[in-house]
Amino acid sequence: MKTRENMRTQIITNAICIIATAVALLPFILLIIASFTDNSWASVNGFTFFPKEWSLSAYEYIAMKWQTIGHAYLMTIIVTAAGTVACLFISVLFAYGISKQWVPGMKIVSFLLIFTMLFNGGLVSTYYCYNKIWNIKDTIWALIVPNMMMNAFNIILIRNYFINSIPISLEEAARIDGAGAVRILISIVIPLSKPIIATIGLMTALSYWNDWLNGLYYLSARGGSEYYTIQIVLNNISNDIRAISAAATSSAAMATNVKLPSTTIRMSIAVIGIIPIVAIYPFFQRYLVKGITLGGVKE
């Protein structure tokens, strides 16, 4: 039976959770409402939850480029899926190896992994290697390979999960039964590591989905435009709108003929970019919380 003090604590806790949820959701709600707000009204009055004038002009402008956006969505899905699978494959293998500190040389490999978190070659040398040695410029690999190189932080999370959450007795029993390292990894370690794998997979997928810098560095408008992802295309649309609006402002005659949703289109672009992520996130949330908690660095 709940006491009055427990009920009071429960009410306060629920109220705090409701407020925190509202604080997290309100920006997304405002973003969606702003994308449907009339551009002229928003330019004068700003964005609000209760605009007096509504418009679909931002989405109508984007719809004019739907063929380009549809192809960009397809490329984004391909790059995100391929890159996430490849990155998880490399990261899990690497983490499983360095989790066995009794294997000769693993401590040195672990040190080299941590060393990459402190020092790197910089953008110029990275660009030169990928462009001149790997020859990924204007290819789909330009969107996959740079991010596929292992993230040291993710590997440490996976390694710690292997060490702290998977009993060594299970692996020892499997070895007694004649299982090798590969069989143990596939049949025991990976099935028991779904939370951390889902967590790292989600973070990696988000990285690939939101990436546009690699396209800026390695894809040219002349030779690599067919590999543009949704973030690159939406960024180009935003830049085009900004350039046209600036030109229209400088020319009075052009300003009377050109009416572009230069303000609200940024909101609609953001909505289009986040819809898939918002749709799949609830399915990974429970794995995300558990994976981060159990995969954190522990003494």
C-alpha positions in Angstrom: 0.0 0.0 0.0 1.4 3.4 -1.1 1.9 5.9 1.7 1.1 9.6 1.2 4.8 10.4 1.0 5.4 7.9 -1.8 2.4 9.2 -3.7 3.7 12.7 -3.4 7.1 11.6 -4.7 5.5 9.8 -7.6 3.4 12.8 -8.6 6.5 15.1 -8.5 8.5 12.6 -10.5 5.7 12.3 -13.1 5.4 16.1 -13.3 9.2 16.4 -13.9 9.1 13.8 -16.6 6.1 15.5 -18.3 7.9 18.8 -18.3 11.2 17.3 -19.6 9.2 15.6 -22.4 7.5 18.8 -23.3 10.8 20.7 -23.4 12.2 18.0 -25.8 9.1 17.9 -28.0 8.2 21.6 -28.3 11.2 22.5 -30.6 10.1 19.8 -33.0 6.5 21.0 -32.9 7.6 24.6 -33.5 9.8 23.4 -36.4 6.9 21.6 -38.1 4.5 24.6 -37.5 7.1 27.0 -38.8 7.5 25.0 -42.0 3.7 25.6 -42.7 3.8 29.3 -41.8 3.4 31.9 -44.5 6.8 33.2 -45.4 5.9 36.9 -45.5 4.1 36.7 -42.2 7.0 34.8 -40.6 9.5 37.3 -41.9 7.7 40.1 -40.1 6.4 38.4 -37.0 8.8 35.6 -36.5 7.8 32.0 -35.7 5.2 31.1 -33.2 3.0 28.1 -32.3 -0.1 30.0 -33.4 0.7 31.7 -36.7 -2.2 33.8 -38.3 -1.3 32.9 -41.8 -0.5 29.4 -43.2 1.2 28.4 -46.4 2.5 25.3 -48.3 4.8 27.4 -50.5 8.0 26.0 -48.9 6.9 22.4 -49.6 5.6 23.3 -53.1 9.0 24.7 -53.9 10.7 21.5 -52.7 8.1 19.4 -54.6 9.4 21.0 -57.8 12.7 19.3 -57.1 11.2 16.0 -55.9 12.9 13.9 -58.6 16.3 15.2 -57.3 15.2 14.8 -53.7 13.9 11.2 -54.3 17.2 10.1 -55.8 19.1 11.8 -53.0 16.9 9.9 -50.4 17.7 6.6 -52.2 21.5 7.4 -52.2 21.3 8.3 -48.5 19.6 5.0 -47.6 22.2 3.0 -49.6 25.1 4.9 -48.0 23.7 4.7 -44.5 22.9 1.0 -44.7 26.2 0.0 -46.3 28.3 2.3 -44.1 26.6 1.2 -40.9 27.0 -2.5 -41.6 30.6 -2.1 -42.6 31.4 0.1 -39.6 29.7 -2.3 -37.2 31.6 -5.3 -38.7 35.0 -3.7 -38.3 34.2 -2.2 -34.9 32.9 -5.5 -33.4 35.9 -7.4 -34.6 38.3 -4.9 -33.4 36.6 -4.6 -30.0 36.5 -8.3 -29.5 40.2 -8.6 -30.2 41.3 -5.9 -27.8 38.9 -7.2 -25.1 41.3 -10.2 -24.8 44.1 -8.5 -23.0 45.9 -11.8 -22.4 46.5 -12.1 -26.1 50.1 -11.0 -26.9 50.1 -7.5 -28.5 46.6 -6.5 -27.6 47.7 -3.9 -25.1 49.8 -2.2 -27.7 46.9 -2.2 -30.1 44.7 -0.7 -27.4 47.2 2.0 -26.9 47.3 2.8 -30.6 43.5 3.0 -30.6 43.5 5.5 -27.8 46.3 7.4 -29.4 44.1 8.1 -32.4 41.6 9.8 -30.1 44.3 12.4 -29.1 46.1 12.9 -32.4 45.2 12.8 -36.1 46.7 13.8 -39.4 44.4 16.8 -40.0 42.1 17.6 -42.9 44.8 18.3 -45.5 46.6 15.0 -45.1 43.3 13.1 -44.9 42.0 14.7 -48.1 45.3 13.9 -49.9 45.2 10.2 -48.8 41.6 9.7 -49.8 41.9 11.6 -53.0 45.3 10.5 -54.3 45.9 7.1 -52.7 42.3 5.7 -52.3 41.0 7.5 -55.4 37.5 7.9 -53.9 36.8 11.4 -55.4 33.5 11.5 -57.3 32.5 7.9 -56.3 30.0 6.5 -53.8 33.0 5.4 -51.7 33.6 9.1 -50.9 30.5 8.9 -48.7 31.2 5.6 -47.1 35.0 5.1 -46.6 35.9 8.2 -44.6 33.2 7.5 -41.9 33.8 3.8 -42.1 37.2 4.1 -40.5 36.7 3.0 -37.0 35.5 5.4 -34.3 37.7 4.8 -31.2 35.1 5.9 -28.8 32.6 3.4 -30.2 35.1 0.6 -30.1 35.9 1.3 -26.4 32.1 1.2 -25.6 31.8 -2.2 -27.3 35.0 -3.5 -25.7 33.8 -2.5 -22.2 30.5 -4.2 -22.9 32.2 -7.4 -23.9 34.3 -7.3 -20.7 31.7 -6.2 -18.2 28.5 -7.8 -19.5 29.4 -11.1 -21.0 30.5 -13.7 -18.4 33.9 -15.2 -19.3 32.5 -18.6 -18.1 30.3 -18.8 -21.2 33.3 -18.5 -23.5 35.3 -21.0 -21.5 32.4 -23.5 -21.6 32.2 -23.0 -25.4 35.9 -23.6 -25.8 35.6 -26.9 -23.8 32.9 -27.9 -26.2 35.3 -27.3 -29.1 34.1 -23.9 -30.3 36.7 -21.6 -31.9 37.0 -17.8 -31.6 34.8 -17.2 -34.6 32.1 -19.5 -33.4 32.1 -18.0 -30.0 31.9 -14.5 -31.4 29.0 -15.4 -33.7 27.0 -17.7 -31.5 27.6 -16.2 -28.0 29.1 -12.7 -28.0 27.1 -11.0 -30.7 23.6 -12.4 -29.6 24.3 -11.2 -26.1 25.5 -7.8 -27.3 22.4 -6.6 -29.1 22.0 -3.5 -26.8 25.5 -2.1 -27.5 25.4 -3.1 -31.2 22.1 -1.4 -31.7 23.4 1.7 -29.8 26.5 2.0 -31.9 24.6 1.1 -35.0 22.1 4.0 -34.4 24.8 6.5 -33.7 26.7 5.4 -36.8 23.6 5.5 -38.9 22.9 9.1 -37.6 26.4 10.1 -38.6 26.0 8.8 -42.1 22.5 10.2 -42.5 23.5 13.7 -41.4 26.8 13.8 -43.2 27.3 16.4 -45.9 30.9 17.4 -45.3 32.3 14.3 -47.2 30.2 15.3 -50.1 31.5 18.8 -49.9 35.1 17.6 -49.9 35.1 14.7 -52.3 32.1 15.1 -54.7 32.2 17.8 -57.4 29.1 19.2 -59.0 30.3 18.0 -62.4 31.4 14.5 -61.7 29.8 13.4 -58.4 26.4 15.0 -58.4 24.7 11.6 -59.0 25.9 10.5 -55.6 24.5 13.5 -53.7 22.7 12.5 -50.5 19.6 14.2 -49.1 21.7 16.4 -46.8 23.8 17.7 -49.6 20.8 18.3 -51.9 18.9 20.1 -49.1 21.9 22.2 -48.3 22.3 23.1 -52.0 18.6 24.1 -52.1 19.0 26.3 -49.1 22.1 27.9 -50.7 20.2 28.5 -53.9 17.3 30.1 -52.1 19.7 32.4 -50.2 21.5 33.4 -53.4 18.3 34.1 -55.3 16.9 36.1 -52.4 20.0 38.1 -52.2 19.9 38.9 -55.9 16.2 39.7 -55.7 16.9 42.1 -52.8 19.5 44.0 -54.8 17.2 44.4 -57.8 13.9 46.1 -57.3 12.5 44.7 -60.5 13.5 41.2 -59.7 12.2 41.5 -56.2 8.6 42.2 -57.4 8.7 39.0 -59.6 10.5 36.6 -57.3 8.7 35.4 -54.2 10.5 32.6 -52.6 9.9 31.1 -49.2 13.5 32.0 -48.1 12.6 31.9 -44.4 10.2 29.0 -44.1 12.0 26.7 -46.5 14.8 26.2 -44.0 12.3 24.8 -41.6 10.7 22.5 -44.3 14.2 21.3 -45.3 14.9 20.4 -41.6 11.6 18.5 -41.4 12.3 16.5 -44.5 15.7 15.6 -43.2 14.7 14.4 -39.8 11.5 12.5 -40.6 13.1 9.1 -41.2 15.3 9.4 -38.0 12.3 10.4 -35.9 10.4 7.4 -37.3 12.9 4.8 -36.4 14.3 6.2 -33.2 11.5 4.8 -30.9 12.4 1.3 -32.0 16.0 1.7 -30.8 15.5 3.8 -27.7 15.5 1.0 -25.2 18.7 -0.5 -26.7 20.3 3.0 -26.7 19.8 3.6 -23.0 20.9 0.1 -22.0 23.9 0.1 -24.4 25.2 3.4 -23.2 24.8 2.5 -19.5 26.4 -0.9 -19.7 29.0 0.1 -22.3 30.3 3.1 -20.4 33.8 3.1 -19.1 34.1 1.3 -15.8 36.9 0.8 -13.4 
